[in-house]
Each structure stands twice: as C-alpha cells, then as structure tokens.
Amino acid sequence: METLRIQARFIVASPQEIHHPGQLVIRGGTIIEVTPKTHLPADVELAHHALLPGLVNCHTHLEFSDLASPLPAGGSFPEWIGAVVGRRRELSRLQD
C-alpha cells in the first residue's frame, strides 16, 4: 500500500494540536498519522502552507421576502428564532 508524506509549515489537527512544522502521513487514502516534522523525507513539501481539517460553514439563509419589515431582533437569539418559526407556522396555516 502506497504511503504519502506531506510536510507543511503548519498542520492543524485540532484547536489543541497544531504542528509547526508538521507532517501528514497518508496510506491507502487514509490519514494514518499527523506529527511534528520528522527526519523522514516528505513526498510533498508545502513550505508556505497550512493544512486544516475540513471546515463546516454552519450558517443559514432565512427567507423573509414575504415580510413588510424585518422581525424585531430584541431579546435573545433563541427568542428571535422562536419568532421566525412562529411566523413560518402562521404562513403555513394561512396557505392550507
């Protein structure tokens, strides 16, 4: 099974585990090791790069085009989301 070693200026394995520099070892398409720079030569050298895990963009777009004015943002975020959900339910009942 082929092994690939990638050396990078920074490897962020987690917020608590950041290697500067670091080496990522891949075997058979799976990451098997993330370490500080080792004495083993890299197959790929990313001297000016940082490797990060896949990031998740967890924001959302809410559709408010049917509103004459925005829902008030007073109070807490959970209260505001409750108002958004209430508005959606109200519209759903009116459309039925």
TORKOL-619241 format. One record per atom (N, C-alpha, C): residue number from 1; atom name; x, y, z. Coordinates in pm, whole numbers, plus 50000, padded with zeros to 5 digits. Each point is the difference from the previous one (the first is absolute). Layout:
N
   i at    c1    c2    c3
 NUM CA     X     Y     Z
...
END
This chain:
96
   i at    c1    c2    c3
   1  N 50086 49882 50000
   1 CA 49914 50118 50000
   1  C 50091 50124 50000
   2  N 49969 50094 49912
   2 CA 50083 50119 49984
   2  C 49983 50098 50117
   3  N 50112 50054 50046
   3 CA 50001 50100 50107
   3  C 50043 50134 49942
   4  N 49930 50106 50039
   4 CA 50031 50135 49955
   4  C 50026 50086 50123
   5  N 50113 50069 50004
   5 CA 50035 50091 50110
   5  C 49994 50143 49949
   6  N 49920 50082 50068
   6 CA 49986 50141 49963
   6  C 50052 50084 50114
   7  N 50096 50085 49969
   7 CA 50060 50092 50099
   7  C 49940 50138 49976
   8  N 49954 50067 50107
   8 CA 49943 50134 49987
   8  C 50053 50088 50112
   9  N 49997 50131 49976
   9 CA 50046 50094 50103
   9  C 49916 49984 50126
  10  N 49867 49987 49983
  10 CA 49910 49977 50113
  10  C 49907 49884 49964
  11  N 49973 49913 50096
  11 CA 49895 49901 49988
  11  C 49913 50014 50123
  12  N 49873 50033 49977
  12 CA 49905 50017 50109
  12  C 49917 49872 50007
  13  N 50032 49916 50097
  13 CA 49925 49875 50017
  13  C 49874 50025 50083
  14  N 50009 50094 50093
  14 CA 49888 50042 50084
  14  C 50040 50133 50063
  15  N 49907 50069 50066
  15 CA 50041 50126 50065
  15  C 50111 49980 50104
  16  N 50007 49880 50056
  16 CA 50103 49972 50101
  16  C 50127 49939 49941
  17  N 49996 49959 49875
  17 CA 50114 49932 49938
  17  C 50038 50068 49869
  18  N 50098 50089 50010
  18 CA 50050 50073 49883
  18  C 50150 49975 49990
  19  N 50041 49949 49886
  19 CA 50141 49969 49979
  19  C 50063 50107 49910
  20  N 50119 50047 50040
  20 CA 50071 50104 49925
  20  C 50148 49967 49999
  21  N 50051 49942 49895
  21 CA 49931 49943 49885
  21  C 49942 49864 50037
  22  N 49930 49941 49905
  22 CA 49940 49870 50025
  22  C 50004 49912 49878
  23  N 49974 49874 50025
  23 CA 49999 49904 49890
  23  C 49874 49915 50011
  24  N 49935 49982 49888
  24 CA 49877 49921 49988
  24  C 50037 49875 49922
  25  N 49961 49884 50051
  25 CA 50031 49874 49933
  25  C 49869 49936 49956
  26  N 49993 49970 49870
  26 CA 49880 49940 49941
  26  C 50039 49865 49943
  27  N 49918 49898 50033
  27 CA 50022 49867 49944
  27  C 49867 49946 49952
  28  N 49997 49960 49875
  28 CA 49878 49944 49944
  28  C 49884 50098 50003
  29  N 50027 50130 49987
  29 CA 49895 50101 49998
  29  C 49950 50040 50137
  30  N 50063 49950 50108
  30 CA 49958 50031 50136
  30  C 50115 50067 50075
  31  N 49968 50107 50072
  31 CA 50102 50064 50085
  31  C 50028 49905 50115
  32  N 50125 49959 50014
  32 CA 50035 49907 50107
  32  C 50083 50066 50110
  33  N 50055 50120 49970
  33 CA 50085 50064 50100
  33  C 50013 50149 49971
  34  N 50000 50080 50106
  34 CA 50030 50142 49992
  34  C 50102 50025 50110
  35  N 50118 50047 49960
  35 CA 50108 50015 50096
  35  C 50075 50129 49978
  36  N 50080 50039 50101
  36 CA 50095 50108 49974
  36  C 50097 49951 49891
  37  N 50071 50093 49942
  37 CA 50094 49964 49893
  37  C 50088 49884 50045
  38  N 50014 49903 49912
  38 CA 50082 49884 50032
  38  C 50125 50001 49914
  39  N 50088 49908 50030
  39 CA 50123 49988 49921
  39  C 49974 49930 49866
  40  N 49880 49944 49984
  40 CA 49968 49932 49874
  40  C 49969 50103 49892
  41  N 50051 49979 49880
  41 CA 49978 50098 49893
  41  C 49854 50004 49956
  42  N 49955 50119 49963
  42 CA 49862 50018 49953
  42  C 49993 49975 49851
  43  N 49887 49945 49957
  43 CA 49975 49984 49857
  43  C 49950 50131 49939
  44  N 49928 50078 50082
  44 CA 49948 50130 49958
  44  C 50042 50101 50106
  45  N 50061 50108 49958
  45 CA 50046 50105 50092
  45  C 49916 50126 49978
  46  N 49924 50038 50102
  46 CA 49917 50121 49995
  46  C 50058 50101 50098
  47  N 50114 50056 49963
  47 CA 50077 50084 50092
  47  C 49928 50125 50046
  48  N 49905 50050 49923
  48 CA 49932 50125 50034
  48  C 49850 49981 50017
  49  N 49959 49881 50041
  49 CA 49857 49968 50009
  49  C 49962 49945 50137
  50  N 49872 50010 50028
  50 CA 49941 49939 50119
  50  C 49896 49899 49954
  51  N 50000 49883 50062
  51 CA 49899 49898 49973
  51  C 49901 50001 50115
  52  N 49872 50004 49966
  52 CA 49892 50003 50099
  52  C 49903 49887 49973
  53  N 49930 49954 50104
  53 CA 49893 49904 49973
  53  C 49888 50069 49922
  54  N 49913 49922 49941
  54 CA 49886 50058 49928
  54  C 49918 50087 50093
  55  N 49966 50119 49957
  55 CA 49923 50093 50082
  55  C 49853 49994 49962
  56  N 49915 50026 50095
  56 CA 49857 49996 49978
  56  C 49946 50142 50008
  57  N 49932 50043 49896
  57 CA 49936 50131 50000
  57  C 49856 49976 50047
  58  N 49974 50031 50127
  58 CA 49870 49963 50058
  58  C 49899 50114 50001
  59  N 50025 50104 49921
  59 CA 49900 50108 49997
  59  C 49884 49961 49909
  60  N 49895 50074 50008
  60 CA 49884 49973 49917
  60  C 49943 50131 49949
  61  N 49928 49993 49892
  61 CA 49930 50116 49947
  61  C 49852 49977 50023
  62  N 49936 50093 50067
  62 CA 49857 49991 50025
  62  C 49927 50088 49900
  63  N 49893 49950 49944
  63 CA 49923 50072 49899
  63  C 49897 50088 50068
  64  N 50012 50131 49981
  64 CA 49908 50096 50061
  64  C 49936 50092 49897
  65  N 50000 49962 49874
  65 CA 49950 50090 49897
  65  C 49851 50029 50012
  66  N 49926 49918 50076
  66 CA 49857 50024 50016
  66  C 49969 50100 50111
  67  N 50100 50046 50072
  67 CA 49979 50092 50111
  67  C 50005 50146 49953
  68  N 49910 50081 50053
  68 CA 50004 50144 49970
  68  C 50116 50066 50073
  69  N 50037 49947 50116
  69 CA 50115 50051 50075
  69  C 50064 49884 50074
  70  N 50127 50012 50039
  70 CA 50068 49889 50067
  70  C 49934 49967 50134
  71  N 50016 49875 50041
  71 CA 49956 49962 50134
  71  C 50090 50071 50101
  72  N 49943 50052 50108
  72 CA 50084 50071 50099
  72  C 50106 49908 50058
  73  N 50119 50053 50017
  73 CA 50113 49922 50049
  73  C 50021 50019 50150
  74  N 49907 50058 50070
  74 CA 50016 50020 50143
  74  C 50001 49869 50075
  75  N 50050 50000 50121
  75 CA 50007 49877 50080
  75  C 50117 49915 49958
  76  N 49987 49871 50025
  76 CA 50109 49907 49971
  76  C 49985 49938 49861
  77  N 50106 49936 49955
  77 CA 49995 49931 49871
  77  C 49895 49889 50000
  78  N 49993 49916 50107
  78 CA 49895 49898 50001
  78  C 49858 50059 49992
  79  N 49978 50113 50061
  79 CA 49868 50065 49992
  79  C 49972 50043 49856
  80  N 50100 50054 49934
  80 CA 49984 50045 49862
  80  C 49971 49881 49908
  81  N 50076 49891 50018
  81 CA 49975 49880 49918
  81  C 49860 49948 50027
  82  N 49955 50006 50126
  82 CA 49863 49961 50032
  82  C 49899 50083 49924
  83  N 50026 50130 49987
  83 CA 49911 50088 49923
  83  C 50003 49962 49851
  84  N 50117 49965 49948
  84 CA 50012 49958 49860
  84  C 49919 49872 49977
  85  N 50016 49902 50089
  85 CA 49927 49874 49986
  85  C 49849 50026 50012
  86  N 49961 50085 50094
  86 CA 49858 50035 50014
  86  C 49944 50062 49874
  87  N 50077 50089 49939
  87 CA 49957 50064 49875
  87  C 49983 49896 49890
  88  N 50094 49906 49990
  88 CA 49992 49894 49899
  88  C 49874 49916 50020
  89  N 49973 49964 50124
  89 CA 49881 49920 50029
  89  C 49873 50076 49965
  90  N 49999 50129 50032
  90 CA 49884 50084 49968
  90  C 49977 50003 49849
  91  N 50106 50019 49923
  91 CA 49988 50003 49853
  91  C 49953 49864 49948
  92  N 50051 49894 50059
  92 CA 49962 49866 49957
  92  C 49850 49978 50022
  93  N 49948 50043 50116
  93 CA 49857 49984 50028
  93  C 49916 50084 49905
  94  N 50046 50119 49965
  94 CA 49925 50086 49909
  94  C 49996 49943 49859
  95  N 50105 49927 49960
  95 CA 50006 49945 49866
  95  C 49920 49871 49986
  96  N 49967 49935 50109
  96 CA 49924 49873 49996
  96  C 49855 50019 49971
END
